[in-house]
Amino acid sequence: MQELPPLTLVKTWLEVVQQLEIPITIREKRRKLLTYYFGSIEQAKRYVQENDDYRKLVS
């Protein structure tokens, strides 16, 4: 099993993918990384939601 990137990095990649002012080539590279590690953007989002301890503490 491959090691997943740090949670903060995954959150940053998700933000980059959603920001239209960032060049499409950069967004596509991040989208490919997320898909490589998680299979889909939705799975990456789910991973962040389930593992973001700070969010759990604030809620």
NORQUIWO-V232978 format. One line per field, one symbol per residue. phi: phi as a letter, one per 20 degrees, with the letter a starting at -180 (. if undefined). psi: psi as a letter, one per 30 degrees, with the letter a starting at -180 (. if undefined). burial: + if it has 9 or more other C-alpha atoms within 8 Angstrom, else -. A space follows every 10 residues. Layout:
phi=???
psi=???
burial=???
This chain:
phi=.feefggfff ffgfffgeef fegfffffff fffffffdna ffffffgfff defffffff
psi=klkllkeeee eeeeeeefjf fkkeeeeeee eeeeeeeffl eeeeeeeeef gieeeeee.
burial=------+--+ +-++-++--- -----+++-+ +--++--+++ +-+++--+-- -+-------
